[in-house]
Each structure stands twice: as structure tokens, then as C-alpha cells.
Amino acid sequence: MSDALVIGLDVGGTSTRATTLTLTGERLGTGRAGGGNPTSHGAERAATELLRALRGALTDVDPTRVAAGTIGLAGAARLLADPAGRAAFDRAWQDAGLRCPYAVHGDALVAYASGTAAPDGTVLIAGTGAITAQVRDLRLDRVADGHGWLLGDAGSGYWLGRESVRRLLADLDTGRTPGALTTAVLTELMGSAEIAARPRDTVDATIQAVTRRPPIELARLAPLVVTAAADGEPVATALVAEAAAHLVDSVGRIRPAGAVTPVVLGGGLLTGETPLAAAVRSEVGRHWPDAPLRTAGDGAAAAAWLAARELPEVTDPTALHARLFPTTS
């Protein structure tokens, strides 16, 4: 086996992670930095974080041994269409001492590859936002949702947060005593569960507390919904069931009935042992009973694997994947 190496990066809005691998799957280095998504932070700042992560992963490695690299990034198409952004990433790559080419793929493909080596399948991601994608020959094909907080992302963390506030406002409008979930939401937003003598005053104050912050920050309320659902709180349980239905509906828009290819679940809401993850697993199993169901893993390692499988020295990429992700098969 060649002494060549590969490097992969999983670039997000809050963190950037890099991993250097041998072609037999041994991890030689890892790096971590701040958010490196140029859409969120601008190309120059994103490239600075990219370089930090690369240098961490190459600390004990000769970068000239790296034969290929892959960057997984939300909004990959925007980077590829932006000459200034691509130039900033090129400079970071070269400043890290790398002389090999690199590919840029969407984060949905990297999430899929972290769950399975199968060339065809489906990935469903639910975190702050939500998106579903079909994968064919390890390339993104059809996509559903991912339309952003204003027009879509149904079932996402943002959606759960917004719906929990709506339930709170409905309680206040009707004069119902808020339940455990809506009380927790009121406390999170207002710093207190106290309701004014005139409930409409609390409604107005709640609306102001929400609207003076960026809308996407409603996603911070999603953990309250998940926790309450785990405790059996009825409003939270109903919201989780509705979110799961929305997420699986997005899968059904692009995945054929009866398909037996794998389904990979990714994103913070679906990779842990949460009520939403359990509900989505149940619904996916009901709609596609013969499909293997996987959970996304290490995105940086998956990006490195995508790079490795393009090298002629890697004659069995499936076996390499099994070594990197022994629980996904």
C-alpha cells in the first residue's frame, strides 16, 4: 500500500474539523477550528479557520504526502461559484503546505458517507435547519426542503422552537394555564414564568423578545421541546410527532416507495437518543421496512474517505469505510 495520505474537512457554521488518514484508515492527525462556512462568516475569515484546522491535522505529518483532500461544506455550490471565496480557500490550502488537489462537496453528501459506503441512498438531516437528499453514485441528486427558515425546514430545530412559542401564545390568548413546555419556553424567553394580570401584556412582551433577535435563534428552544417530550409532556410529544411527520414527508418527496437503499440520519436532532430521532426511525421503518437505517458519524473522516476512494491505490473503498466506521457496515 502507498504511503500516500488523504485529508478531509467537515466545515460548519460553528466549527471546522479536519482529519488526516492513511490509505488503510489509520488516523494520523486531527484539527479543530471555529466556523469556516463562507456564507456565514465571509470568505477570508472562513479560510483562516480552514487553515487552523488543516495545520492541526498536519502537525505531525509531512503535507507533501497528502495525495487528495475533500472539503464538506453547506452551500458548496456557492463557494464553487465565487472566485474570491475559492481563491481564499486555495490560499489556505497552499499555506498549510498542501500541494494536492481538493474537492468540495455539500455537507449532505459527507453526512451520507459517514453513515454508509453504499453508492445510492438517502440522507435526512435535521439540526437548526432540515434537508433531505438522494445520493446516486456517491453524488447528490434530488433534494427536498432545505428551503430555509422562512419557507421551509419543516421539522427542524428552528421549526420546533417557533412552534413551541406559538403554543405558548395560544395558551396566553385563551387564558389556559401554560403547561410544562410552554412554561419552560416563557421562562427561557422572559427570564420568568410570571404572567401579567393582563395576559395580553405577556403576549406582547413575548413577541418583542422573539422579534428583536434573529429569527433563526428560535432553534435554541428546540432542546426544551425534546427534553419535555422525553418526560412525556403532551404538547411537546405532539410537536415531536408532527416534526417527525414533516421530516419523513420530505424523504417521501424524493425517495421511491419500496426503495431498499440505505437511509442515513444526520444532524443534532437525529444522531442522538432523542424522542424525535426515535419517531423518525419508526416512521422511516414503517414507510421503507426493508431499507437499512444508519446514523451519520465523523464527517471529517467521511470527507477523507471520499478523497481516498478517488485514488487508484484504494482498490476496495468499501473495506476502508468499514475500518473507519465499523458500526455502520
N, C-alpha and C positions, 0 to 999 in steps of 0.2 A: 504493500500500500504506500502511496506517495506520502511525503512529509508535508504536503500542502495543508493549509488551514482554510477555514471559512469563518466569516463573521456575520452576525445577524443583529439587527436592532428592532426593538419594539418601541415606537415613538408615539407618545400620547400627549395630551394637553397638560398633564400634571407631572409626568415623569418620563424619562427615556432610559431604556435598559439595553445593554449590549452584551453579547456572549461570543467568545471565540472558541471554536471547536476543531478537533482533528477530524479526519475523514472516517475515523472509527467511532466517533461520538464522544470522545473524551473532552470535557470542558477544561480549557486552559486558562480562561480569564473571563471576568465579568466586570461590567462598568455600569454605573448608575448616575444619572444627572437629572436636572429639572425638566420641565415640559419642553419638548422640542418640536411641537407642531407649528409650522409657519403660519397656518391660518389663525391660530390663537395668539401667537406671540410675535409674529413678524419673522422674516427670513433670517436676518442677522442674529437675533437672539436665539432662534431655534438652532441655527448652525453652531453657535457657541456651545449649547447644551449637547448637541450631537458630538462635537469634538471631545467634550469632557467624558462622555460615556465611552467613546471609542478609546481614548487614552487609558481609561480604567481597564477595559477589556484587553488591552495590548501591553499592560505594564510589564509582564514577564515574557513577552512574545516578540519575535522579530517580525515587524509588519510586512516585510517583503515576502514572507512565507504565505501570506493570505492570498489565496487564488481567486476568491469570489466573495461577494457580500450582497446582502439583501436588507433593505430598509422597509419595515412595515409601518404604514402611516395612514391615519384617517385623512381623507382628502388628497390622496396620492395624485389623482388626475390634475388637481390644481397646481401642485408643485411641478409636475412634469410640463405643464403649460406655461409656467412662469420662468422666463430665462434668468431673472435676477435671483429668484429663490433657488433654482437648480445650480446656479453658479456659486451661491453661498454654501450649499451642501457639498459641491465639488471641492471647494477650498478646504472645508473642514476635513473631508476625506483625505486629501493630499497632505494637510498639515498633521494628520495622525500618522503619516508615513506609509499610507496605503497606496499601492500602485495598480491594484486590480480594478476591474470594473465593478459596478454595483447596480442592482436592480431596485426599483421602487414599486412596492405593491400596496394595495389597500389593506387596512388593518383587519378587515373581514376575512381576507384570504389567509393572513397569518394566523388569526384565531382558528380558522378551519384546520389549517395544517398542524396546529398544536394539539388537535384532538384526533386526527386520523391521517393516515397516508393514502387513503383511497382517492383516486383522481376525481371522482364525481360524488357530489353530495350536497348538503345544505348546511348553512351556518346561520344561527339565530343569536343575535347579540342584544342584551338589554342591560344598560347601565344608566347613565344620565339620559341618553337617547336610546333608540331602538332601531334595528335594521335586520333584514333577512337577505341572504344572497344564495343563489345557486352557484355551485362550483362545477366546472366541466374541464377535465384535463388539467386540474390544478390552476385554473384561471377563473376569475369572477365572470359569471354570465349574467343571468337576470337578477334584478334586485327589487325588493319590496320595502316600502316605508323608508326609514332614514330621511324623512321629509323635514325634520327639524321640529322644534317645539311648537311653532305657530301652526303648522299644517299637518303634523303627524306625530311620529314617535309614540304611537299608542302602546300603552303597557309599560312604558319606560319609567325610570326614576322621576323624571320631570312630571310625567302623567300622574303617577301615584301621588306626588306632592300636591299638584294642582287639585286633583280630585278630593284629597283629604281636606283642603281648605274649603272647597265647595260644600262638603258635608258639614263642616263647622258653620259656615254661613247659613246653610239651611236650618241647622239646629237653632241658631240665633233668631232667624226670621220667624220661625214657627213657635218660638218660646219653649222648645224642648230643652230639658237639661242635657248638656253635652255628655256624651259617653266617654269611655276611657281614651279612645283615639282622638276624638275632637278636642277633649280637654288637653291632651298632650300637645296637639297642634297649636291650640290657643296659647298655651304656656310657652312653647318654643317661639312663637311669633311676637308675643306681647310681654314676655317675662313674668306673666302671672295668669292664673286661671280665673281671675275675678271678672265677673260680668257686670257692666254698669247697670244702674237702676233702670235706665232706658236702654234696652238691648241694642237698639239701632246705633247707639254711640259706639258700642263694641264692634258692631259690623263695620262702621266707617273707619274705626281705628285699625281694624284687621286689614281692610282693603288698602289703607295707606301704608301699612307695614309691608305688605306684599309688593305694591306697585312702585315703591321708591327704591326697590332693589332690582337687579337684572332678572327677568322672568325665569331664566334657566336655573336660578338659585332655589326655586321651589323643589328641585330634586333633593335638596338637603333634608326634606321632610320624609322622603321615602323610607329611611330606616325606622321611623316611628310607625309607619304602616306595617312594615314587615314584622317588627317586634310585637305590635299589638295583635297581628294575625297569628303569630306563633302562640300567643296567650289565649287565642280563641275569641278575641273581641269581635263581635258580629259585623260591625261596619268595616273594619279592616279586612276581615275574612271575605266579605263580599267584594271589596275593592281588589283584593288579590285574585279572586276568581275572575273578575272582569278583565284585569290586566292580562292574565294568562290567556283568556279567550282572544283578546286583541293580538297578542304576540303569535299565537298559533294560527290565527286568521291570516296574518302577514305571511307565514310559511305557506299556507294553502294557496295564496295568490300565485305562487311560482313553482311549487313542488307538486308533481303529479300525484293523483290518488293512487295508492298501491305501490308507490316507489319503495325500493328496498335499500337504497344507498344510505350512508350514514347521515345522521343529523348531529351537528356539534352545537352545544350551548355555550355561549361566551358572555362576558360582561359581568360586572359585580353582582347583579341581581340573580344571575343564573348559575354561577360557578360555586356558590356556597350551599350549605344545607339550609335553605330558606323555604318558607311556605310557597313563595312564588316559583322557585325552582321545582319544587315537588309538584305543584299544579301544572306547570308547563310540561314536565316529564310525563305526567299522567295523560295530558291531552295529546301530546305527540304520540305516545304509545297507543292511544285509542284510534288516532287517525292513520298512523303508519305502524301497525303492530309488528311488522317484520323488519323494520329499519333499526340498525344498531344506533344506540343513543350514546353520545360521547360528551365529555366536558372539556372545554378549552384549557390548555395548560400554559407552559412557559412560552410566551410569544417571541422572545429574543432567540431562544433555541429553535423554534419553528422557522423563524426567518433565516437562521443559519442553515437549517436543513434544506429550505427552498434553494438557497445558494448552492449547497453541496450537490443536490440532485442534478444540477446542470453541468457538473464536471465529468469528463469521461472516465476518471478514476473511480467514480462511485457507480459501480455496476449493479448494486442492489439497494436502491434508496429506501425500499420498504424495510429491509433489515436494519438499516441505520436509524430509521424512525423508531423502530421497536426498541432499540437500545436507548434512544433519547427519551422516549415516552413509554416505558414498559407497561403502564396500566391502560393505555388506550387501544393497543393492538391494531 
